[in-house]
């Protein structure tokens, strides 16, 4: 089993910044992809950013140039630096890990951006 614990969400004004963290523990394979998803009220969960075992990054078009995903391989952690936040970034953000073909999810952390 794999456990994911997120932290760093909160309330911020438009134009501000937040940094999300996610710590993974448990039975991790050597290679695994980590990602951040988000789900706004009434909308489907969507991919925000993904980083592979080799450091390859992918971003949703809506966050390119504003968000940066990174990993600490030694600590099994993934981060999401969010800058220039907009009200439309308001959502519950979920940490995701793909290991051995199985997806794992964190409990989610709320990010609210006020206008």
FIDO-435055 format. One record per atom (N, C-alpha, C, O): residue number from 0; residue in one letter; chain; x negated, y, z negated. Coordinates in steps of 0.05 Angstrom, whole numbers, plus 32768, in hexadecimal, padded with zeros to 4 digits. Atoms other than C-alpha are relative to their C-alpha. Layout:
% residues N
num; residuo; cadena; u; v; w
NUM; a; A; X; Y; Z
...
This chain:
% residues 115
num; residuo; cadena; u; v; w
0; x; A; 7FEF; 7FE8; 8000
0; x; A; 8000; 8000; 8000
0; x; A; 7FEF; 8019; 8000
0; x; A; 7FD8; 8019; 7FF6
1; x; A; 800E; 7FE6; 7FFF
1; x; A; 7FEC; 8048; 800D
1; x; A; 8012; 8015; 7FF3
1; x; A; 802A; 8015; 7FF7
2; x; A; 7FF1; 7FEB; 800D
2; x; A; 8001; 8083; 7FE3
2; x; A; 7FF4; 801B; 800A
2; x; A; 7FDC; 801F; 800D
3; x; A; 8007; 7FE6; 7FF7
3; x; A; 8000; 80CB; 7FFB
3; x; A; 800C; 8015; 7FED
3; x; A; 8024; 8014; 7FE8
4; x; A; 7FF6; 7FEB; 8012
4; x; A; 8006; 8107; 7FCD
4; x; A; 7FF8; 801B; 800C
4; x; A; 7FE1; 8021; 8010
5; x; A; 8005; 7FE5; 7FF4
5; x; A; 800E; 814D; 7FEA
5; x; A; 8001; 8015; 7FEA
5; x; A; 800D; 8011; 7FD5
6; x; A; 7FFF; 7FE9; 8011
6; x; A; 8004; 8190; 7FC9
6; x; A; 7FFB; 8019; 8011
6; x; A; 7FF1; 8017; 8027
7; x; A; 8007; 7FE7; 7FF4
7; x; A; 7FFF; 81D9; 7FDB
7; x; A; 8016; 800F; 800D
7; x; A; 8012; 8026; 8017
8; x; A; 7FEA; 7FF1; 7FF5
8; x; A; 8044; 81EC; 7FF3
8; x; A; 8008; 8017; 7FEE
8; x; A; 7FFD; 801B; 7FD8
9; x; A; 7FF7; 7FE9; 8010
9; x; A; 8068; 822A; 7FDB
9; x; A; 800F; 8015; 8011
9; x; A; 8016; 8010; 8028
10; x; A; 7FF2; 7FEA; 7FF3
10; x; A; 8088; 826C; 7FED
10; x; A; 7FEB; 8015; 8007
10; x; A; 7FDA; 801D; 7FF7
11; x; A; 8013; 7FEC; 7FF7
11; x; A; 8061; 829E; 8016
11; x; A; 800E; 8013; 8013
11; x; A; 8021; 800C; 8021
12; x; A; 7FF5; 7FED; 7FED
12; x; A; 8071; 82DD; 803E
12; x; A; 7FF5; 7FFB; 801C
12; x; A; 7FE0; 7FEF; 8020
13; x; A; 8009; 8002; 7FE4
13; x; A; 806D; 82DE; 8089
13; x; A; 7FE5; 800D; 8004
13; x; A; 7FE0; 8023; 7FFA
14; x; A; 801B; 7FF6; 7FFC
14; x; A; 8026; 82E8; 809F
14; x; A; 7FEC; 7FF5; 7FEC
14; x; A; 7FD4; 7FF8; 7FF0
15; x; A; 8012; 800B; 8015
15; x; A; 800A; 82C5; 8062
15; x; A; 7FF5; 7FE5; 8007
15; x; A; 7FF9; 7FDB; 801D
16; x; A; 800E; 801A; 7FFC
16; x; A; 7FE3; 8285; 805A
16; x; A; 8006; 7FED; 7FE9
16; x; A; 800C; 7FF5; 7FD2
17; x; A; 7FFE; 8015; 8014
17; x; A; 7FEA; 8243; 8036
17; x; A; 7FEE; 7FE9; 8009
17; x; A; 7FE8; 7FE6; 8021
18; x; A; 8011; 8017; 7FFA
18; x; A; 7FBE; 8205; 8032
18; x; A; 800D; 7FE8; 7FF2
18; x; A; 8010; 7FE7; 7FDA
19; x; A; 7FF4; 8019; 800A
19; x; A; 7FDE; 81C1; 802B
19; x; A; 7FEA; 7FEB; 7FFD
19; x; A; 7FD7; 7FEA; 800D
20; x; A; 8013; 8016; 8004
20; x; A; 7FB7; 8185; 8010
20; x; A; 8010; 7FE6; 7FFD
20; x; A; 8026; 7FE6; 7FF3
21; x; A; 7FF4; 801B; 8003
21; x; A; 7FC6; 813B; 8012
21; x; A; 7FEA; 7FEC; 7FF9
21; x; A; 7FD5; 7FEB; 8007
22; x; A; 8014; 8014; 8009
22; x; A; 7FA0; 8105; 7FED
22; x; A; 800C; 7FE4; 8005
22; x; A; 8022; 7FDE; 7FFC
23; x; A; 7FF8; 801B; 7FFB
23; x; A; 7FA4; 80BD; 8004
23; x; A; 7FF2; 7FEC; 7FEE
23; x; A; 7FDA; 7FF0; 7FE8
24; x; A; 800C; 8015; 8011
24; x; A; 7F98; 8080; 7FD8
24; x; A; 800D; 7FE5; 8007
24; x; A; 8023; 7FE4; 8013
25; x; A; 7FF5; 801A; 7FFB
25; x; A; 7FA4; 8036; 7FDB
25; x; A; 7FF0; 7FF0; 8014
25; x; A; 7FD8; 7FF4; 8017
26; x; A; 800D; 8012; 7FEE
26; x; A; 7F94; 8002; 800F
26; x; A; 7FFD; 800D; 801C
26; x; A; 800E; 8009; 802E
27; x; A; 8005; 7FF2; 7FE8
27; x; A; 7F77; 802C; 8046
27; x; A; 7FEE; 7FF0; 8013
27; x; A; 7FDA; 7FE5; 800A
28; x; A; 8012; 800C; 7FED
28; x; A; 7F5A; 8010; 8085
28; x; A; 7FE8; 8013; 8006
28; x; A; 7FE9; 802A; 7FFD
29; x; A; 8017; 7FF0; 7FFB
29; x; A; 7F17; 8029; 809D
29; x; A; 8006; 8018; 8012
29; x; A; 7FFD; 802E; 800E
30; x; A; 7FF9; 7FEB; 7FED
30; x; A; 7F35; 8051; 80D6
30; x; A; 801E; 8006; 7FFD
30; x; A; 802F; 7FF4; 7FFE
31; x; A; 7FE4; 7FF8; 8001
31; x; A; 7F75; 8078; 80CE
31; x; A; 8004; 801D; 8008
31; x; A; 7FF2; 802E; 8004
32; x; A; 7FF9; 7FE5; 7FF8
32; x; A; 7F97; 80B6; 80E9
32; x; A; 8011; 800D; 7FEB
32; x; A; 8021; 8000; 7FDE
33; x; A; 7FF0; 7FF1; 8013
33; x; A; 7FB3; 80EB; 80BC
33; x; A; 800D; 8018; 800F
33; x; A; 8002; 8022; 8022
34; x; A; 7FF1; 7FEB; 7FF2
34; x; A; 7FE6; 811F; 80CF
34; x; A; 8013; 800F; 7FEC
34; x; A; 8017; 8006; 7FD6
35; x; A; 7FEB; 7FF1; 800E
35; x; A; 8017; 8153; 80B6
35; x; A; 8018; 8003; 8012
35; x; A; 8016; 8009; 802A
36; x; A; 7FE6; 7FFC; 7FF2
36; x; A; 8060; 8154; 80CB
36; x; A; 800F; 8014; 7FEF
36; x; A; 8009; 8019; 7FD8
37; x; A; 7FEE; 7FEF; 800F
37; x; A; 8097; 8183; 80B7
37; x; A; 801C; 7FFC; 8009
37; x; A; 8022; 7FF3; 801F
38; x; A; 7FE3; 8002; 7FFA
38; x; A; 80E2; 8183; 80B4
38; x; A; 800E; 8017; 7FF4
38; x; A; 800F; 801B; 7FDB
39; x; A; 7FF0; 7FE9; 8008
39; x; A; 810C; 81C1; 80B1
39; x; A; 801D; 7FF7; 7FFD
39; x; A; 8025; 7FE2; 8009
40; x; A; 7FE4; 8008; 8004
40; x; A; 8155; 81BE; 809A
40; x; A; 800F; 7FFD; 801B
40; x; A; 800E; 800F; 802C
41; x; A; 7FF0; 8004; 7FE8
41; x; A; 8181; 81A1; 80D0
41; x; A; 7FF0; 7FF8; 8019
41; x; A; 7FFB; 7FF6; 802F
42; x; A; 8011; 8007; 7FE9
42; x; A; 8146; 818F; 80FD
42; x; A; 7FF2; 7FE6; 7FFB
42; x; A; 7FF0; 7FDC; 7FE5
43; x; A; 800F; 8018; 8002
43; x; A; 811F; 8151; 810C
43; x; A; 7FE4; 8005; 7FF6
43; x; A; 7FD9; 801B; 7FF9
44; x; A; 801C; 7FFE; 8008
44; x; A; 80DB; 8143; 80EE
44; x; A; 7FEF; 8002; 8018
44; x; A; 7FF3; 7FF4; 802C
45; x; A; 8011; 7FFB; 7FE9
45; x; A; 80A5; 815C; 811C
45; x; A; 7FE3; 7FFF; 7FF8
45; x; A; 7FDC; 8006; 7FE1
46; x; A; 801D; 8000; 8004
46; x; A; 805A; 8153; 8122
46; x; A; 7FF6; 801D; 8000
46; x; A; 7FFC; 802D; 8012
47; x; A; 800D; 7FE6; 8002
47; x; A; 8033; 8190; 810C
47; x; A; 7FE3; 7FFE; 800A
47; x; A; 7FDA; 800D; 801B
48; x; A; 801C; 8004; 7FF8
48; x; A; 7FEB; 8178; 8112
48; x; A; 7FF7; 7FE4; 7FF8
48; x; A; 8002; 7FD8; 7FE5
49; x; A; 800A; 801B; 8004
49; x; A; 7FC5; 8137; 8115
49; x; A; 7FE2; 8000; 8003
49; x; A; 7FD7; 800F; 8013
50; x; A; 801D; 8003; 7FFE
50; x; A; 7F7C; 8124; 810A
50; x; A; 7FF9; 7FE3; 7FFE
50; x; A; 8001; 7FD5; 7FEC
51; x; A; 8007; 801D; 7FFE
51; x; A; 7F5F; 80E1; 811D
51; x; A; 7FE8; 7FFA; 7FEE
51; x; A; 7FDC; 800C; 7FE1
52; x; A; 8017; 8009; 8010
52; x; A; 7F29; 80B9; 80FA
52; x; A; 7FE6; 800C; 800A
52; x; A; 7FD3; 800F; 7FFB
53; x; A; 8018; 7FF5; 7FF4
53; x; A; 7EF7; 80D8; 812A
53; x; A; 8001; 801E; 8001
53; x; A; 7FEF; 802B; 800C
54; x; A; 7FFE; 7FE3; 8001
54; x; A; 7F0E; 811F; 811D
54; x; A; 800D; 800D; 8017
54; x; A; 800D; 8026; 8019
55; x; A; 7FF1; 7FF4; 7FE9
55; x; A; 7F37; 8129; 815C
55; x; A; 801A; 800C; 7FF5
55; x; A; 8029; 7FFF; 7FE6
56; x; A; 7FE9; 7FF1; 800B
56; x; A; 7F6D; 815D; 814E
56; x; A; 8015; 8005; 8016
56; x; A; 800E; 8009; 802D
57; x; A; 7FEA; 7FF9; 7FEF
57; x; A; 7FB1; 8168; 816D
57; x; A; 8013; 8012; 7FF0
57; x; A; 8017; 800F; 7FD8
58; x; A; 7FEE; 7FED; 800D
58; x; A; 7FE2; 81A1; 815E
58; x; A; 8019; 8003; 8010
58; x; A; 8019; 8001; 8029
59; x; A; 7FE8; 7FF8; 7FF2
59; x; A; 8029; 81B2; 816E
59; x; A; 7FFB; 801C; 800C
59; x; A; 7FED; 802C; 8001
60; x; A; 8004; 7FE7; 7FF3
60; x; A; 802C; 81EC; 819E
60; x; A; 8008; 8018; 7FEE
60; x; A; 7FFB; 802D; 7FEF
61; x; A; 7FF6; 7FEB; 8010
61; x; A; 8052; 8215; 816B
61; x; A; 7FEC; 8009; 7FEA
61; x; A; 7FEF; 801F; 7FDE
62; x; A; 8013; 7FF9; 8016
62; x; A; 8017; 8215; 8139
62; x; A; 7FE4; 8003; 800A
62; x; A; 7FD2; 800B; 7FFB
63; x; A; 801B; 7FFD; 7FF6
63; x; A; 7FDB; 8217; 8167
63; x; A; 7FF5; 801C; 7FFC
63; x; A; 8003; 802F; 8000
64; x; A; 800C; 7FE6; 8005
64; x; A; 7FAB; 824E; 8154
64; x; A; 8006; 800B; 7FE5
64; x; A; 7FFA; 801F; 7FDC
65; x; A; 7FF8; 7FF7; 801A
65; x; A; 7FCC; 8256; 8110
65; x; A; 7FFA; 7FEC; 7FEA
65; x; A; 7FF2; 7FF3; 7FD4
66; x; A; 8004; 8015; 8014
66; x; A; 7FC5; 8213; 80ED
66; x; A; 7FE7; 7FF0; 8007
66; x; A; 7FDF; 7FEE; 801F
67; x; A; 8017; 8010; 7FFC
67; x; A; 7F87; 81E9; 80E4
67; x; A; 8001; 7FE7; 7FED
67; x; A; 8005; 7FEA; 7FD5
68; x; A; 8000; 8019; 800F
68; x; A; 7F85; 81A0; 80CE
68; x; A; 7FE3; 7FF8; 7FFC
68; x; A; 7FD2; 7FFB; 800E
69; x; A; 801B; 8009; 8005
69; x; A; 7F47; 8183; 80AD
69; x; A; 8002; 7FE8; 7FED
69; x; A; 8016; 7FE3; 7FE0
70; x; A; 8001; 8018; 8011
70; x; A; 7F31; 8145; 8087
70; x; A; 7FE7; 8000; 7FEF
70; x; A; 7FD2; 800B; 7FF6
71; x; A; 8017; 8007; 8010
71; x; A; 7F04; 8132; 804E
71; x; A; 8000; 7FE2; 7FFF
71; x; A; 800E; 7FD5; 7FF0
72; x; A; 8000; 801D; 7FFC
72; x; A; 7EF2; 80EB; 8061
72; x; A; 7FF7; 7FF3; 7FE6
72; x; A; 8001; 7FDD; 7FE0
73; x; A; 800A; 800C; 8019
73; x; A; 7ECE; 80DD; 801F
73; x; A; 8016; 7FFE; 7FEB
73; x; A; 8017; 7FEB; 7FDB
74; x; A; 7FEB; 7FFF; 8014
74; x; A; 7F0A; 80F0; 7FF6
74; x; A; 801B; 7FF7; 800A
74; x; A; 802F; 7FF8; 7FFC
75; x; A; 7FE6; 8009; 7FF4
75; x; A; 7F40; 80D5; 8025
75; x; A; 8015; 8016; 7FFE
75; x; A; 802C; 8011; 7FF6
76; x; A; 7FED; 7FEA; 8001
76; x; A; 7F60; 8119; 802A
76; x; A; 8003; 800E; 801B
76; x; A; 7FF1; 800D; 802B
77; x; A; 7FFB; 7FF0; 7FE9
77; x; A; 7F7F; 8143; 8060
77; x; A; 800C; 801A; 7FF7
77; x; A; 801A; 801C; 7FE4
78; x; A; 7FF7; 7FE5; 8007
78; x; A; 7F8D; 818D; 805F
78; x; A; 800D; 800D; 8018
78; x; A; 8008; 8006; 802F
79; x; A; 7FF4; 7FF0; 7FEA
79; x; A; 7FB7; 81BD; 8087
79; x; A; 7FFE; 801E; 7FF7
79; x; A; 800C; 8026; 7FE5
80; x; A; 8003; 7FE3; 8005
80; x; A; 7FA1; 8206; 8086
80; x; A; 8014; 800E; 8013
80; x; A; 8013; 800C; 802B
81; x; A; 7FEB; 7FF3; 7FF1
81; x; A; 7FDD; 8230; 809C
81; x; A; 7FFD; 801E; 7FFD
81; x; A; 7FFF; 8029; 7FE7
82; x; A; 8003; 7FE2; 8000
82; x; A; 7FD1; 8279; 80AF
82; x; A; 8015; 800C; 8011
82; x; A; 8023; 7FFF; 8021
83; x; A; 7FED; 7FF1; 7FF1
83; x; A; 7FFD; 82AE; 80CC
83; x; A; 801C; 7FF3; 8000
83; x; A; 8028; 7FEF; 8015
84; x; A; 7FE7; 800F; 8003
84; x; A; 803A; 828A; 80B2
84; x; A; 8018; 8010; 8009
84; x; A; 8019; 8029; 8005
85; x; A; 7FE7; 7FF4; 7FF6
85; x; A; 807E; 8299; 80D0
85; x; A; 8018; 7FF3; 7FF2
85; x; A; 8016; 7FDD; 7FE8
86; x; A; 7FE8; 800B; 800D
86; x; A; 80C4; 828F; 80B4
86; x; A; 8008; 7FE5; 800C
86; x; A; 8012; 7FD3; 7FFF
87; x; A; 7FF9; 801A; 7FF3
87; x; A; 80CE; 8257; 80E7
87; x; A; 7FEE; 7FE9; 7FF8
87; x; A; 7FF2; 7FD2; 8000
88; x; A; 8011; 8016; 800B
88; x; A; 8096; 8230; 80C5
88; x; A; 800C; 7FF4; 7FE7
88; x; A; 8002; 7FE1; 7FDC
89; x; A; 7FF3; 800A; 8018
89; x; A; 80C4; 8226; 808A
89; x; A; 800A; 7FE4; 8004
89; x; A; 8019; 7FDE; 8017
90; x; A; 7FF9; 801C; 7FFD
90; x; A; 80CD; 81DB; 8080
90; x; A; 7FF4; 7FF1; 7FE8
90; x; A; 7FE4; 7FFB; 7FD8
91; x; A; 800E; 8013; 8011
91; x; A; 80BB; 81A0; 8055
91; x; A; 7FEA; 7FF3; 8011
91; x; A; 7FEF; 7FE9; 8026
92; x; A; 8018; 800B; 7FF2
92; x; A; 8075; 818A; 8069
92; x; A; 7FF9; 7FE5; 7FF4
92; x; A; 7FF6; 7FE2; 7FDC
93; x; A; 8006; 801B; 8008
93; x; A; 8064; 8141; 8067
93; x; A; 7FE4; 7FF7; 800A
93; x; A; 7FDD; 7FFC; 8021
94; x; A; 801A; 800C; 7FF9
94; x; A; 8020; 8120; 8066
94; x; A; 8006; 7FE4; 800B
94; x; A; 8017; 7FD5; 8001
95; x; A; 7FFC; 801A; 7FF3
95; x; A; 801C; 80E3; 8093
95; x; A; 7FE5; 7FF2; 8005
95; x; A; 7FD1; 8000; 800B
96; x; A; 8018; 800F; 7FFC
96; x; A; 7FE8; 80AC; 8098
96; x; A; 8007; 7FE7; 8011
96; x; A; 801B; 7FD9; 800A
97; x; A; 7FFB; 8018; 7FEF
97; x; A; 7FE5; 8076; 80CE
97; x; A; 7FE8; 7FEE; 7FFC
97; x; A; 7FD1; 7FF4; 8004
98; x; A; 8015; 8013; 8007
98; x; A; 7FBD; 803A; 80B7
98; x; A; 8009; 7FE4; 8007
98; x; A; 801E; 7FDA; 7FFF
99; x; A; 7FF9; 801B; 7FF8
99; x; A; 7FBD; 7FF5; 80D6
99; x; A; 801A; 7FFE; 800F
99; x; A; 8028; 7FEA; 800D
100; x; A; 7FE7; 8000; 7FF1
100; x; A; 7FF7; 8008; 8101
100; x; A; 8019; 8008; 7FF0
100; x; A; 802F; 8009; 7FFB
101; x; A; 7FEA; 7FFA; 8011
101; x; A; 8022; 801A; 80C6
101; x; A; 7FFF; 801E; 7FF7
101; x; A; 7FEA; 8028; 7FF0
102; x; A; 7FFF; 7FE4; 8009
102; x; A; 8039; 8062; 80B6
102; x; A; 8007; 8002; 7FE2
102; x; A; 8017; 7FF2; 7FD8
103; x; A; 7FFB; 7FFB; 801C
103; x; A; 8039; 807C; 806F
103; x; A; 8006; 801E; 7FFD
103; x; A; 7FFB; 802F; 800C
104; x; A; 7FF7; 7FE5; 8003
104; x; A; 805A; 80BC; 8056
104; x; A; 7FFD; 800A; 7FE3
104; x; A; 8000; 7FFA; 7FD0
105; x; A; 7FFF; 7FF4; 801A
105; x; A; 8051; 80EB; 801C
105; x; A; 801D; 8009; 7FF9
105; x; A; 802F; 8005; 8009
106; x; A; 7FE6; 7FF8; 800A
106; x; A; 808B; 8107; 7FF4
106; x; A; 800A; 801B; 800C
106; x; A; 8021; 8021; 800A
107; x; A; 7FF9; 7FE6; 7FF4
107; x; A; 8089; 814A; 8017
107; x; A; 7FFC; 8017; 7FEE
107; x; A; 7FFE; 8015; 7FD5
108; x; A; 8004; 7FE8; 800F
108; x; A; 807A; 8190; 8001
108; x; A; 800D; 8018; 800F
108; x; A; 800A; 801B; 8027
109; x; A; 7FF0; 7FEB; 7FF4
109; x; A; 80A6; 81CD; 800D
109; x; A; 7FEE; 8018; 8006
109; x; A; 7FDF; 8021; 7FF5
110; x; A; 800D; 7FE7; 7FF8
110; x; A; 808A; 8208; 8034
110; x; A; 8017; 8013; 8008
110; x; A; 8026; 800D; 801A
111; x; A; 7FEC; 7FEC; 7FF9
111; x; A; 80B6; 8246; 8036
111; x; A; 7FF3; 801A; 8006
111; x; A; 7FE3; 8025; 7FF7
112; x; A; 800C; 7FE7; 7FF7
112; x; A; 80A3; 8284; 805D
112; x; A; 8016; 8015; 8002
112; x; A; 8029; 8012; 8011
113; x; A; 7FEC; 7FEA; 8001
113; x; A; 80CB; 82C3; 804F
113; x; A; 7FF9; 8016; 8014
113; x; A; 7FE1; 801B; 8019
114; x; A; 8004; 7FEB; 7FEC
114; x; A; 80D4; 82FA; 8082
114; x; A; 7FFE; 801B; 7FF3
114; x; A; 7FFA; 802F; 8001
